Amino acid sequence: MARALVDNPDQVVVAETVKDDEIILELTVAPSDMGKVIGKQGRIAKAIRSVVKAAASKEDKKVTVEIQ
């Protein structure tokens, strides 16, 4: 999803970390693309988190998305 939003899709990196019962997804993008991923007032970031949480809830897992 994030690669479709940015100008530098080759610099998008997603790292997955498991901590207790929670999966943490760290989304790293180029500094110049940070505003495009976050969006105005964080709307795009909230939408990304909502989609990920909806997919995770189908599998009864808790997922957190961190944007760096």
PDB file of N, H, CA, C and O in Angstrom:
ATOM      1  N   MET A   1       0.820  -1.200   0.000  1.00  0.00           N
ATOM      2  CA  MET A   1       0.000   0.000   0.000  1.00  0.00           C
ATOM      3  C   MET A   1       0.859   1.258   0.000  1.00  0.00           C
ATOM      4  O   MET A   1       0.611   2.189  -0.766  1.00  0.00           O
ATOM      5  N   ALA A   2       1.865   1.279   0.858  1.00  0.00           N
ATOM      6  H   ALA A   2       2.067   0.522   1.480  1.00  0.00           H
ATOM      7  CA  ALA A   2       2.693   2.479   0.994  1.00  0.00           C
ATOM      8  C   ALA A   2       3.480   2.769  -0.275  1.00  0.00           C
ATOM      9  O   ALA A   2       3.726   3.931  -0.596  1.00  0.00           O
ATOM     10  N   ARG A   3       3.878   1.733  -0.999  1.00  0.00           N
ATOM     11  H   ARG A   3       3.679   0.789  -0.738  1.00  0.00           H
ATOM     12  CA  ARG A   3       4.654   1.945  -2.223  1.00  0.00           C
ATOM     13  C   ARG A   3       3.861   2.704  -3.275  1.00  0.00           C
ATOM     14  O   ARG A   3       4.439   3.421  -4.092  1.00  0.00           O
ATOM     15  N   ALA A   4       2.549   2.553  -3.263  1.00  0.00           N
ATOM     16  H   ALA A   4       2.079   1.971  -2.599  1.00  0.00           H
ATOM     17  CA  ALA A   4       1.710   3.256  -4.235  1.00  0.00           C
ATOM     18  C   ALA A   4       1.589   4.746  -3.907  1.00  0.00           C
ATOM     19  O   ALA A   4       1.222   5.536  -4.777  1.00  0.00           O
ATOM     20  N   LEU A   5       1.887   5.135  -2.685  1.00  0.00           N
ATOM     21  H   LEU A   5       2.185   4.493  -1.979  1.00  0.00           H
ATOM     22  CA  LEU A   5       1.716   6.518  -2.245  1.00  0.00           C
ATOM     23  C   LEU A   5       2.959   7.388  -2.427  1.00  0.00           C
ATOM     24  O   LEU A   5       2.846   8.609  -2.525  1.00  0.00           O
ATOM     25  N   VAL A   6       4.129   6.781  -2.473  1.00  0.00           N
ATOM     26  H   VAL A   6       4.220   5.788  -2.394  1.00  0.00           H
ATOM     27  CA  VAL A   6       5.372   7.545  -2.394  1.00  0.00           C
ATOM     28  C   VAL A   6       6.032   7.736  -3.762  1.00  0.00           C
ATOM     29  O   VAL A   6       5.688   7.064  -4.734  1.00  0.00           O
ATOM     30  N   ASP A   7       6.991   8.671  -3.813  1.00  0.00           N
ATOM     31  H   ASP A   7       7.271   9.217  -3.024  1.00  0.00           H
ATOM     32  CA  ASP A   7       7.761   8.917  -5.027  1.00  0.00           C
ATOM     33  C   ASP A   7       8.943   7.952  -5.146  1.00  0.00           C
ATOM     34  O   ASP A   7       9.416   7.682  -6.250  1.00  0.00           O
ATOM     35  N   ASN A   8       9.416   7.437  -4.018  1.00  0.00           N
ATOM     36  H   ASN A   8       9.031   7.656  -3.121  1.00  0.00           H
ATOM     37  CA  ASN A   8      10.565   6.524  -3.994  1.00  0.00           C
ATOM     38  C   ASN A   8      10.143   5.168  -3.440  1.00  0.00           C
ATOM     39  O   ASN A   8      10.463   4.857  -2.293  1.00  0.00           O
ATOM     40  N   PRO A   9       9.437   4.354  -4.218  1.00  0.00           N
ATOM     41  CA  PRO A   9       8.940   3.083  -3.699  1.00  0.00           C
ATOM     42  C   PRO A   9      10.046   2.088  -3.346  1.00  0.00           C
ATOM     43  O   PRO A   9       9.819   1.161  -2.569  1.00  0.00           O
ATOM     44  N   ASP A  10      11.238   2.274  -3.914  1.00  0.00           N
ATOM     45  H   ASP A  10      11.422   3.027  -4.546  1.00  0.00           H
ATOM     46  CA  ASP A  10      12.334   1.369  -3.599  1.00  0.00           C
ATOM     47  C   ASP A  10      12.892   1.601  -2.194  1.00  0.00           C
ATOM     48  O   ASP A  10      13.619   0.753  -1.675  1.00  0.00           O
ATOM     49  N   GLN A  11      12.564   2.731  -1.573  1.00  0.00           N
ATOM     50  H   GLN A  11      11.973   3.419  -1.994  1.00  0.00           H
ATOM     51  CA  GLN A  11      13.041   3.022  -0.227  1.00  0.00           C
ATOM     52  C   GLN A  11      12.026   2.667   0.858  1.00  0.00           C
ATOM     53  O   GLN A  11      12.255   2.951   2.034  1.00  0.00           O
ATOM     54  N   VAL A  12      10.917   2.055   0.480  1.00  0.00           N
ATOM     55  H   VAL A  12      10.731   1.824  -0.474  1.00  0.00           H
ATOM     56  CA  VAL A  12       9.916   1.627   1.456  1.00  0.00           C
ATOM     57  C   VAL A  12      10.341   0.274   2.020  1.00  0.00           C
ATOM     58  O   VAL A  12      10.554  -0.685   1.277  1.00  0.00           O
ATOM     59  N   VAL A  13      10.460   0.214   3.347  1.00  0.00           N
ATOM     60  H   VAL A  13      10.286   0.993   3.950  1.00  0.00           H
ATOM     61  CA  VAL A  13      10.869  -1.014   4.018  1.00  0.00           C
ATOM     62  C   VAL A  13       9.879  -1.298   5.132  1.00  0.00           C
ATOM     63  O   VAL A  13       9.537  -0.409   5.912  1.00  0.00           O
ATOM     64  N   VAL A  14       9.419  -2.544   5.205  1.00  0.00           N
ATOM     65  H   VAL A  14       9.697  -3.266   4.571  1.00  0.00           H
ATOM     66  CA  VAL A  14       8.523  -2.956   6.272  1.00  0.00           C
ATOM     67  C   VAL A  14       9.231  -4.033   7.078  1.00  0.00           C
ATOM     68  O   VAL A  14       9.618  -5.070   6.539  1.00  0.00           O
ATOM     69  N   ALA A  15       9.398  -3.783   8.370  1.00  0.00           N
ATOM     70  H   ALA A  15       9.084  -2.940   8.807  1.00  0.00           H
ATOM     71  CA  ALA A  15      10.026  -4.752   9.266  1.00  0.00           C
ATOM     72  C   ALA A  15       8.980  -5.240  10.257  1.00  0.00           C
ATOM     73  O   ALA A  15       8.195  -4.452  10.784  1.00  0.00           O
ATOM     74  N   GLU A  16       8.974  -6.533  10.504  1.00  0.00           N
ATOM     75  H   GLU A  16       9.612  -7.174  10.076  1.00  0.00           H
ATOM     76  CA  GLU A  16       7.998  -7.128  11.410  1.00  0.00           C
ATOM     77  C   GLU A  16       8.707  -7.612  12.672  1.00  0.00           C
ATOM     78  O   GLU A  16       9.715  -8.316  12.601  1.00  0.00           O
ATOM     79  N   THR A  17       8.166  -7.225  13.828  1.00  0.00           N
ATOM     80  H   THR A  17       7.347  -6.654  13.886  1.00  0.00           H
ATOM     81  CA  THR A  17       8.700  -7.637  15.112  1.00  0.00           C
ATOM     82  C   THR A  17       7.562  -8.224  15.940  1.00  0.00           C
ATOM     83  O   THR A  17       6.474  -7.652  16.000  1.00  0.00           O
ATOM     84  N   VAL A  18       7.812  -9.357  16.574  1.00  0.00           N
ATOM     85  H   VAL A  18       8.696  -9.822  16.525  1.00  0.00           H
ATOM     86  CA  VAL A  18       6.795  -9.965  17.436  1.00  0.00           C
ATOM     87  C   VAL A  18       7.194  -9.703  18.879  1.00  0.00           C
ATOM     88  O   VAL A  18       8.302 -10.031  19.303  1.00  0.00           O
ATOM     89  N   LYS A  19       6.266  -9.103  19.631  1.00  0.00           N
ATOM     90  H   LYS A  19       5.366  -8.836  19.286  1.00  0.00           H
ATOM     91  CA  LYS A  19       6.515  -8.761  21.031  1.00  0.00           C
ATOM     92  C   LYS A  19       5.305  -9.219  21.830  1.00  0.00           C
ATOM     93  O   LYS A  19       4.212  -8.671  21.687  1.00  0.00           O
ATOM     94  N   ASP A  20       5.506 -10.225  22.671  1.00  0.00           N
ATOM     95  H   ASP A  20       6.394 -10.670  22.787  1.00  0.00           H
ATOM     96  CA  ASP A  20       4.410 -10.849  23.429  1.00  0.00           C
ATOM     97  C   ASP A  20       3.340 -11.346  22.450  1.00  0.00           C
ATOM     98  O   ASP A  20       3.634 -12.178  21.591  1.00  0.00           O
ATOM     99  N   ASP A  21       2.115 -10.853  22.569  1.00  0.00           N
ATOM    100  H   ASP A  21       1.876 -10.178  23.266  1.00  0.00           H
ATOM    101  CA  ASP A  21       1.030 -11.274  21.677  1.00  0.00           C
ATOM    102  C   ASP A  21       0.767 -10.256  20.582  1.00  0.00           C
ATOM    103  O   ASP A  21      -0.268 -10.310  19.917  1.00  0.00           O
ATOM    104  N   GLU A  22       1.690  -9.335  20.392  1.00  0.00           N
ATOM    105  H   GLU A  22       2.531  -9.292  20.932  1.00  0.00           H
ATOM    106  CA  GLU A  22       1.483  -8.229  19.459  1.00  0.00           C
ATOM    107  C   GLU A  22       2.515  -8.272  18.334  1.00  0.00           C
ATOM    108  O   GLU A  22       3.691  -8.555  18.562  1.00  0.00           O
ATOM    109  N   ILE A  23       2.058  -7.989  17.130  1.00  0.00           N
ATOM    110  H   ILE A  23       1.103  -7.759  16.945  1.00  0.00           H
ATOM    111  CA  ILE A  23       2.947  -7.887  15.976  1.00  0.00           C
ATOM    112  C   ILE A  23       3.133  -6.396  15.687  1.00  0.00           C
ATOM    113  O   ILE A  23       2.159  -5.658  15.537  1.00  0.00           O
ATOM    114  N   ILE A  24       4.375  -5.969  15.611  1.00  0.00           N
ATOM    115  H   ILE A  24       5.166  -6.569  15.733  1.00  0.00           H
ATOM    116  CA  ILE A  24       4.682  -4.569  15.330  1.00  0.00           C
ATOM    117  C   ILE A  24       5.261  -4.478  13.927  1.00  0.00           C
ATOM    118  O   ILE A  24       6.284  -5.092  13.623  1.00  0.00           O
ATOM    119  N   LEU A  25       4.593  -3.705  13.074  1.00  0.00           N
ATOM    120  H   LEU A  25       3.762  -3.206  13.320  1.00  0.00           H
ATOM    121  CA  LEU A  25       5.069  -3.467  11.718  1.00  0.00           C
ATOM    122  C   LEU A  25       5.689  -2.077  11.670  1.00  0.00           C
ATOM    123  O   LEU A  25       5.013  -1.082  11.931  1.00  0.00           O
ATOM    124  N   GLU A  26       6.963  -2.009  11.340  1.00  0.00           N
ATOM    125  H   GLU A  26       7.512  -2.818  11.128  1.00  0.00           H
ATOM    126  CA  GLU A  26       7.660  -0.735  11.239  1.00  0.00           C
ATOM    127  C   GLU A  26       7.779  -0.370   9.761  1.00  0.00           C
ATOM    128  O   GLU A  26       8.458  -1.052   8.993  1.00  0.00           O
ATOM    129  N   LEU A  27       7.123   0.690   9.383  1.00  0.00           N
ATOM    130  H   LEU A  27       6.571   1.244  10.006  1.00  0.00           H
ATOM    131  CA  LEU A  27       7.133   1.167   8.002  1.00  0.00           C
ATOM    132  C   LEU A  27       8.133   2.312   7.901  1.00  0.00           C
ATOM    133  O   LEU A  27       7.963   3.354   8.534  1.00  0.00           O
ATOM    134  N   THR A  28       9.163   2.112   7.109  1.00  0.00           N
ATOM    135  H   THR A  28       9.301   1.265   6.594  1.00  0.00           H
ATOM    136  CA  THR A  28      10.194   3.127   6.932  1.00  0.00           C
ATOM    137  C   THR A  28      10.138   3.626   5.490  1.00  0.00           C
ATOM    138  O   THR A  28      10.147   2.838   4.545  1.00  0.00           O
ATOM    139  N   VAL A  29      10.081   4.952   5.342  1.00  0.00           N
ATOM    140  H   VAL A  29      10.074   5.592   6.110  1.00  0.00           H
ATOM    141  CA  VAL A  29      10.052   5.565   4.007  1.00  0.00           C
ATOM    142  C   VAL A  29      11.111   6.656   3.946  1.00  0.00           C
ATOM    143  O   VAL A  29      11.675   7.045   4.968  1.00  0.00           O
ATOM    144  N   ALA A  30      11.373   7.141   2.747  1.00  0.00           N
ATOM    145  H   ALA A  30      10.914   6.825   1.916  1.00  0.00           H
ATOM    146  CA  ALA A  30      12.325   8.240   2.566  1.00  0.00           C
ATOM    147  C   ALA A  30      11.792   9.486   3.274  1.00  0.00           C
ATOM    148  O   ALA A  30      10.582   9.707   3.305  1.00  0.00           O
ATOM    149  N   PRO A  31      12.678  10.295   3.836  1.00  0.00           N
ATOM    150  CA  PRO A  31      12.222  11.512   4.536  1.00  0.00           C
ATOM    151  C   PRO A  31      11.351  12.425   3.672  1.00  0.00           C
ATOM    152  O   PRO A  31      10.435  13.071   4.180  1.00  0.00           O
ATOM    153  N   SER A  32      11.627  12.477   2.397  1.00  0.00           N
ATOM    154  H   SER A  32      12.371  11.952   1.984  1.00  0.00           H
ATOM    155  CA  SER A  32      10.830  13.341   1.516  1.00  0.00           C
ATOM    156  C   SER A  32       9.422  12.791   1.287  1.00  0.00           C
ATOM    157  O   SER A  32       8.529  13.536   0.885  1.00  0.00           O
ATOM    158  N   ASP A  33       9.216  11.509   1.537  1.00  0.00           N
ATOM    159  H   ASP A  33       9.942  10.904   1.864  1.00  0.00           H
ATOM    160  CA  ASP A  33       7.907  10.884   1.347  1.00  0.00           C
ATOM    161  C   ASP A  33       7.095  10.765   2.635  1.00  0.00           C
ATOM    162  O   ASP A  33       5.959  10.293   2.606  1.00  0.00           O
ATOM    163  N   MET A  34       7.655  11.183   3.746  1.00  0.00           N
ATOM    164  H   MET A  34       8.578  11.567   3.769  1.00  0.00           H
ATOM    165  CA  MET A  34       6.987  11.030   5.036  1.00  0.00           C
ATOM    166  C   MET A  34       5.617  11.721   5.047  1.00  0.00           C
ATOM    167  O   MET A  34       4.650  11.156   5.558  1.00  0.00           O
ATOM    168  N   GLY A  35       5.524  12.906   4.502  1.00  0.00           N
ATOM    169  H   GLY A  35       6.310  13.365   4.087  1.00  0.00           H
ATOM    170  CA  GLY A  35       4.258  13.636   4.481  1.00  0.00           C
ATOM    171  C   GLY A  35       3.199  12.945   3.648  1.00  0.00           C
ATOM    172  O   GLY A  35       2.012  13.032   3.960  1.00  0.00           O
ATOM    173  N   LYS A  36       3.608  12.268   2.604  1.00  0.00           N
ATOM    174  H   LYS A  36       4.573  12.197   2.350  1.00  0.00           H
ATOM    175  CA  LYS A  36       2.650  11.569   1.749  1.00  0.00           C
ATOM    176  C   LYS A  36       2.070  10.347   2.445  1.00  0.00           C
ATOM    177  O   LYS A  36       0.910   9.998   2.228  1.00  0.00           O
ATOM    178  N   VAL A  37       2.872   9.697   3.280  1.00  0.00           N
ATOM    179  H   VAL A  37       3.814   9.980   3.456  1.00  0.00           H
ATOM    180  CA  VAL A  37       2.397   8.506   3.995  1.00  0.00           C
ATOM    181  C   VAL A  37       1.528   8.907   5.184  1.00  0.00           C
ATOM    182  O   VAL A  37       0.560   8.219   5.504  1.00  0.00           O
ATOM    183  N   ILE A  38       1.865  10.001   5.830  1.00  0.00           N
ATOM    184  H   ILE A  38       2.652  10.560   5.570  1.00  0.00           H
ATOM    185  CA  ILE A  38       1.088  10.441   6.987  1.00  0.00           C
ATOM    186  C   ILE A  38      -0.186  11.146   6.539  1.00  0.00           C
ATOM    187  O   ILE A  38      -1.252  10.903   7.104  1.00  0.00           O
ATOM    188  N   GLY A  39      -0.097  12.007   5.546  1.00  0.00           N
ATOM    189  H   GLY A  39       0.770  12.204   5.087  1.00  0.00           H
ATOM    190  CA  GLY A  39      -1.272  12.715   5.045  1.00  0.00           C
ATOM    191  C   GLY A  39      -1.656  13.890   5.918  1.00  0.00           C
ATOM    192  O   GLY A  39      -1.086  14.094   6.990  1.00  0.00           O
ATOM    193  N   LYS A  40      -2.619  14.656   5.457  1.00  0.00           N
ATOM    194  H   LYS A  40      -3.082  14.490   4.586  1.00  0.00           H
ATOM    195  CA  LYS A  40      -3.083  15.815   6.219  1.00  0.00           C
ATOM    196  C   LYS A  40      -3.783  15.335   7.478  1.00  0.00           C
ATOM    197  O   LYS A  40      -4.693  14.508   7.434  1.00  0.00           O
ATOM    198  N   GLN A  41      -3.334  15.875   8.598  1.00  0.00           N
ATOM    199  H   GLN A  41      -2.595  16.547   8.635  1.00  0.00           H
ATOM    200  CA  GLN A  41      -3.867  15.536   9.918  1.00  0.00           C
ATOM    201  C   GLN A  41      -3.812  14.037  10.199  1.00  0.00           C
ATOM    202  O   GLN A  41      -4.596  13.523  10.998  1.00  0.00           O
ATOM    203  N   GLY A  42      -2.892  13.338   9.546  1.00  0.00           N
ATOM    204  H   GLY A  42      -2.255  13.756   8.897  1.00  0.00           H
ATOM    205  CA  GLY A  42      -2.697  11.918   9.800  1.00  0.00           C
ATOM    206  C   GLY A  42      -3.757  11.005   9.214  1.00  0.00           C
ATOM    207  O   GLY A  42      -3.881   9.854   9.630  1.00  0.00           O
ATOM    208  N   ARG A  43      -4.506  11.492   8.274  1.00  0.00           N
ATOM    209  H   ARG A  43      -4.405  12.428   7.935  1.00  0.00           H
ATOM    210  CA  ARG A  43      -5.614  10.693   7.722  1.00  0.00           C
ATOM    211  C   ARG A  43      -5.140   9.441   6.996  1.00  0.00           C
ATOM    212  O   ARG A  43      -5.727   8.372   7.165  1.00  0.00           O
ATOM    213  N   ILE A  44      -4.102   9.557   6.203  1.00  0.00           N
ATOM    214  H   ILE A  44      -3.626  10.425   6.066  1.00  0.00           H
ATOM    215  CA  ILE A  44      -3.623   8.389   5.457  1.00  0.00           C
ATOM    216  C   ILE A  44      -3.019   7.367   6.414  1.00  0.00           C
ATOM    217  O   ILE A  44      -3.241   6.166   6.260  1.00  0.00           O
ATOM    218  N   ALA A  45      -2.259   7.834   7.399  1.00  0.00           N
ATOM    219  H   ALA A  45      -2.079   8.809   7.525  1.00  0.00           H
ATOM    220  CA  ALA A  45      -1.684   6.923   8.394  1.00  0.00           C
ATOM    221  C   ALA A  45      -2.792   6.192   9.148  1.00  0.00           C
ATOM    222  O   ALA A  45      -2.685   4.989   9.390  1.00  0.00           O
ATOM    223  N   LYS A  46      -3.844   6.898   9.517  1.00  0.00           N
ATOM    224  H   LYS A  46      -3.932   7.874   9.321  1.00  0.00           H
ATOM    225  CA  LYS A  46      -4.971   6.259  10.206  1.00  0.00           C
ATOM    226  C   LYS A  46      -5.640   5.225   9.318  1.00  0.00           C
ATOM    227  O   LYS A  46      -6.044   4.163   9.790  1.00  0.00           O
ATOM    228  N   ALA A  47      -5.758   5.534   8.029  1.00  0.00           N
ATOM    229  H   ALA A  47      -5.430   6.397   7.645  1.00  0.00           H
ATOM    230  CA  ALA A  47      -6.377   4.597   7.088  1.00  0.00           C
ATOM    231  C   ALA A  47      -5.530   3.334   6.937  1.00  0.00           C
ATOM    232  O   ALA A  47      -6.065   2.226   6.901  1.00  0.00           O
ATOM    233  N   ILE A  48      -4.214   3.498   6.850  1.00  0.00           N
ATOM    234  H   ILE A  48      -3.779   4.398   6.879  1.00  0.00           H
ATOM    235  CA  ILE A  48      -3.321   2.339   6.757  1.00  0.00           C
ATOM    236  C   ILE A  48      -3.462   1.474   8.001  1.00  0.00           C
ATOM    237  O   ILE A  48      -3.569   0.251   7.909  1.00  0.00           O
ATOM    238  N   ARG A  49      -3.463   2.116   9.164  1.00  0.00           N
ATOM    239  H   ARG A  49      -3.376   3.109   9.240  1.00  0.00           H
ATOM    240  CA  ARG A  49      -3.605   1.359  10.419  1.00  0.00           C
ATOM    241  C   ARG A  49      -4.946   0.643  10.484  1.00  0.00           C
ATOM    242  O   ARG A  49      -5.018  -0.491  10.959  1.00  0.00           O
ATOM    243  N   SER A  50      -6.002   1.283  10.017  1.00  0.00           N
ATOM    244  H   SER A  50      -5.944   2.204   9.631  1.00  0.00           H
ATOM    245  CA  SER A  50      -7.328   0.660  10.038  1.00  0.00           C
ATOM    246  C   SER A  50      -7.389  -0.583   9.158  1.00  0.00           C
ATOM    247  O   SER A  50      -7.961  -1.601   9.549  1.00  0.00           O
ATOM    248  N   VAL A  51      -6.804  -0.498   7.978  1.00  0.00           N
ATOM    249  H   VAL A  51      -6.340   0.329   7.660  1.00  0.00           H
ATOM    250  CA  VAL A  51      -6.802  -1.645   7.064  1.00  0.00           C
ATOM    251  C   VAL A  51      -6.005  -2.804   7.668  1.00  0.00           C
ATOM    252  O   VAL A  51      -6.430  -3.957   7.608  1.00  0.00           O
ATOM    253  N   VAL A  52      -4.856  -2.487   8.246  1.00  0.00           N
ATOM    254  H   VAL A  52      -4.511  -1.550   8.295  1.00  0.00           H
ATOM    255  CA  VAL A  52      -4.022  -3.535   8.847  1.00  0.00           C
ATOM    256  C   VAL A  52      -4.725  -4.173  10.040  1.00  0.00           C
ATOM    257  O   VAL A  52      -4.697  -5.393  10.200  1.00  0.00           O
ATOM    258  N   LYS A  53      -5.352  -3.351  10.874  1.00  0.00           N
ATOM    259  H   LYS A  53      -5.375  -2.360  10.744  1.00  0.00           H
ATOM    260  CA  LYS A  53      -6.060  -3.896  12.038  1.00  0.00           C
ATOM    261  C   LYS A  53      -7.252  -4.747  11.626  1.00  0.00           C
ATOM    262  O   LYS A  53      -7.544  -5.756  12.269  1.00  0.00           O
ATOM    263  N   ALA A  54      -7.942  -4.352  10.562  1.00  0.00           N
ATOM    264  H   ALA A  54      -7.705  -3.533  10.040  1.00  0.00           H
ATOM    265  CA  ALA A  54      -9.074  -5.136  10.083  1.00  0.00           C
ATOM    266  C   ALA A  54      -8.607  -6.504   9.587  1.00  0.00           C
ATOM    267  O   ALA A  54      -9.248  -7.518   9.861  1.00  0.00           O
ATOM    268  N   ALA A  55      -7.509  -6.531   8.868  1.00  0.00           N
ATOM    269  H   ALA A  55      -6.989  -5.706   8.645  1.00  0.00           H
ATOM    270  CA  ALA A  55      -6.974  -7.806   8.384  1.00  0.00           C
ATOM    271  C   ALA A  55      -6.490  -8.666   9.553  1.00  0.00           C
ATOM    272  O   ALA A  55      -6.657  -9.885   9.542  1.00  0.00           O
ATOM    273  N   ALA A  56      -5.892  -8.029  10.555  1.00  0.00           N
ATOM    274  H   ALA A  56      -5.757  -7.038  10.564  1.00  0.00           H
ATOM    275  CA  ALA A  56      -5.381  -8.776  11.702  1.00  0.00           C
ATOM    276  C   ALA A  56      -6.510  -9.323  12.574  1.00  0.00           C
ATOM    277  O   ALA A  56      -6.379 -10.397  13.162  1.00  0.00           O
ATOM    278  N   SER A  57      -7.603  -8.594  12.657  1.00  0.00           N
ATOM    279  H   SER A  57      -7.710  -7.722  12.180  1.00  0.00           H
ATOM    280  CA  SER A  57      -8.705  -9.050  13.505  1.00  0.00           C
ATOM    281  C   SER A  57      -9.354 -10.315  12.954  1.00  0.00           C
ATOM    282  O   SER A  57      -9.925 -11.097  13.714  1.00  0.00           O
ATOM    283  N   LYS A  58      -9.273 -10.520  11.653  1.00  0.00           N
ATOM    284  H   LYS A  58      -8.810  -9.884  11.036  1.00  0.00           H
ATOM    285  CA  LYS A  58      -9.799 -11.755  11.065  1.00  0.00           C
ATOM    286  C   LYS A  58      -9.017 -12.976  11.554  1.00  0.00           C
ATOM    287  O   LYS A  58      -9.553 -14.083  11.606  1.00  0.00           O
ATOM    288  N   GLU A  59      -7.763 -12.769  11.905  1.00  0.00           N
ATOM    289  H   GLU A  59      -7.328 -11.870  11.862  1.00  0.00           H
ATOM    290  CA  GLU A  59      -6.914 -13.856  12.386  1.00  0.00           C
ATOM    291  C   GLU A  59      -6.705 -13.788  13.895  1.00  0.00           C
ATOM    292  O   GLU A  59      -5.843 -14.483  14.433  1.00  0.00           O
ATOM    293  N   ASP A  60      -7.479 -12.966  14.575  1.00  0.00           N
ATOM    294  H   ASP A  60      -8.179 -12.402  14.138  1.00  0.00           H
ATOM    295  CA  ASP A  60      -7.388 -12.794  16.036  1.00  0.00           C
ATOM    296  C   ASP A  60      -5.979 -12.425  16.494  1.00  0.00           C
ATOM    297  O   ASP A  60      -5.457 -12.998  17.450  1.00  0.00           O
ATOM    298  N   LYS A  61      -5.378 -11.475  15.811  1.00  0.00           N
ATOM    299  H   LYS A  61      -5.802 -11.009  15.034  1.00  0.00           H
ATOM    300  CA  LYS A  61      -4.047 -11.004  16.177  1.00  0.00           C
ATOM    301  C   LYS A  61      -4.088  -9.504  16.381  1.00  0.00           C
ATOM    302  O   LYS A  61      -4.925  -8.807  15.809  1.00  0.00           O
ATOM    303  N   LYS A  62      -3.169  -9.016  17.208  1.00  0.00           N
ATOM    304  H   LYS A  62      -2.489  -9.583  17.672  1.00  0.00           H
ATOM    305  CA  LYS A  62      -3.078  -7.580  17.440  1.00  0.00           C
ATOM    306  C   LYS A  62      -1.842  -7.067  16.691  1.00  0.00           C
ATOM    307  O   LYS A  62      -0.731  -7.566  16.870  1.00  0.00           O
ATOM    308  N   VAL A  63      -2.071  -6.059  15.852  1.00  0.00           N
ATOM    309  H   VAL A  63      -2.973  -5.654  15.706  1.00  0.00           H
ATOM    310  CA  VAL A  63      -0.992  -5.511  15.033  1.00  0.00           C
ATOM    311  C   VAL A  63      -0.913  -4.001  15.246  1.00  0.00           C
ATOM    312  O   VAL A  63      -1.932  -3.310  15.274  1.00  0.00           O
ATOM    313  N   THR A  64       0.295  -3.509  15.392  1.00  0.00           N
ATOM    314  H   THR A  64       1.122  -4.070  15.369  1.00  0.00           H
ATOM    315  CA  THR A  64       0.542  -2.084  15.524  1.00  0.00           C
ATOM    316  C   THR A  64       1.417  -1.649  14.356  1.00  0.00           C
ATOM    317  O   THR A  64       2.380  -2.334  14.010  1.00  0.00           O
ATOM    318  N   VAL A  65       1.085  -0.511  13.747  1.00  0.00           N
ATOM    319  H   VAL A  65       0.302   0.045  14.028  1.00  0.00           H
ATOM    320  CA  VAL A  65       1.887   0.030  12.641  1.00  0.00           C
ATOM    321  C   VAL A  65       2.596   1.283  13.123  1.00  0.00           C
ATOM    322  O   VAL A  65       1.964   2.232  13.587  1.00  0.00           O
ATOM    323  N   GLU A  66       3.917   1.275  13.008  1.00  0.00           N
ATOM    324  H   GLU A  66       4.430   0.504  12.631  1.00  0.00           H
ATOM    325  CA  GLU A  66       4.728   2.438  13.363  1.00  0.00           C
ATOM    326  C   GLU A  66       5.359   2.974  12.090  1.00  0.00           C
ATOM    327  O   GLU A  66       5.962   2.220  11.326  1.00  0.00           O
ATOM    328  N   ILE A  67       5.223   4.263  11.861  1.00  0.00           N
ATOM    329  H   ILE A  67       4.733   4.875  12.481  1.00  0.00           H
ATOM    330  CA  ILE A  67       5.782   4.878  10.658  1.00  0.00           C
ATOM    331  C   ILE A  67       7.030   5.655  11.050  1.00  0.00           C
ATOM    332  O   ILE A  67       7.003   6.501  11.943  1.00  0.00           O
ATOM    333  N   GLN A  68       8.124   5.347  10.363  1.00  0.00           N
ATOM    334  H   GLN A  68       8.146   4.659   9.637  1.00  0.00           H
ATOM    335  CA  GLN A  68       9.397   6.009  10.679  1.00  0.00           C
ATOM    336  C   GLN A  68       9.983   6.633   9.444  1.00  0.00           C
ATOM    337  O   GLN A  68      11.054   7.237   9.505  1.00  0.00           O
TER     338      GLN A  68
END
